[in-house]
Amino acid sequence: MTFLKMNKSWIRKHLSPRETRFAIIVTSLFLILLVLQNINGRFWMNDFKVFYLAAKSFLQGEPVYHQQFGLSSGFYKYSPLSLLIFIPFSLLPYFYAKLIYYLICTCFISLTIIASKKIWREVFGDKMQDSIYILIIAAIIAGGHLFRELHLGNINLLLLFALLSTLKLILSKKEKSAGLLLALIILIKPHFIVLIPLLFIREKNITLLSMTAGLMIGFFIPAFIVGFGENITLHLEWINTIVRHNASFLDSQNTIHIIFYNLFVRYIYADAGMFYMILLVALVALFILIFVLRNLRHERSSNDFRPASLNFTFEFLLIISIIPNLVLTDTEHFMYSLPLIVFILIFLFYSMNFNIIIISAIAFLLYIGNWGDFLGEYSYVVAHYGSLGIGNLIIAGISLYVFTKKFNNTII
């Protein structure tokens, strides 16, 4: 009874009545999906099986990297420290371990969508009204990626929530905690090192120092279990695994360089090559750098109505949203655009701009168009043309346009 009272108290403190209803609806739907997957024999969670079996191998002193766990693609690609997170699960029978993990992720679906909306309230304050419709529409748009995430049992949803928590900690001036949390995130998925230049330019020095300390601590922790020499070997194998995994990077249809190659470059060059890929990624980085520097210059101007916290929030979320367009990832990673989708919905909910509604509808359709359970075999055709990657880039473009051209302090 005490535990239930504590939960009710936490809900009343952190969630509005509308957000609570939303959380109940979404959680109930994914619990129904859990039952249906068990009835249909599809409660597989193949990605979680990799975490689970790799943690078991680690405990038993057996090889972890370059070992196939489950499917042909079932290789463990995460850091040695990440194994420690899944050791408690590996002590349970597999069915109960994946059931608990599914339930944990189910709870974080609604919390992550709510957090994606609340993070904007951190900078807008009480001017942003509470609406359940924004949450529901965002859940529908991202539903395919969220379902796939739970079906596979991956860790991307939890990482997105951790990234939003990191951003909130920075905005709340709790930079030491933010740095430690970001270090853990990077140790799980190194993709997020792309946030380091932004933190450097924005002079989040305490966050950077704390993150560096966290990375060093995270590197040495496994040494207390396996010894220093074996710890070095594990990290070298981890790096080698990442390199191998990205060997087919040039074939990923949703990456920005393949999208632009198929749309434009192939009519000029038959084989653009590695230089083209590096050049395009460098141009994206340069564009974001110019955008951040432009915001910094405007912040020093008395005419700029946007506070630095709002600019930093948008920059942070824009960067994580395009990571799946820059690296080789699975499709559920595109859920990192969820906060920008919420931002666009907030704008549309209050402005009702017809042109942006039409463009956003097209972007959202492309974004959800690879949902295999919905489109069946046609999803492979859609995926072949990189529609998900194109939709994600359009979402980033719309949010950037709204933020720079249409957004003002009277919208909300």
Secondary structure, DSSP 8 states (H G I E B T S, - for coil): -HHHHHHHHHHHHH--HHHHHHHHHHHHHHHHHHHHHHHTT----HHHHHHHHHHHHHHTT---TT-B-SSTT-B--S-HHHHHHHHHHHTS-HHHHHHHHHHHHHHHHHHHHHHHHHHHHHHHGGGS---HHHHHHHHHHTHHHHHHHHHHT-SHHHHHHHHHHHHHHHHTT-HHHHHHHHHHHHHH-GGGGGGHHHHHHTT-HHHHHHHHHHHHHHHHTTHHHH-HHHHHHHHHHHHHHHHHHGGGGGG-TTSHHHHHHHHTGGGT-S--HHHHHHHHHHHHHHHHHHHHHHHHHHHTSTT--S-HHHHHHHHHHHHHHHHHHHS---GGGGGGGHHHHHHHHHHHHHH--HHHHHHHHHHHHHHHTT-HHHHTTHHHHHHHTTHHHHHHHHHHHHHHHIIIII--TT--
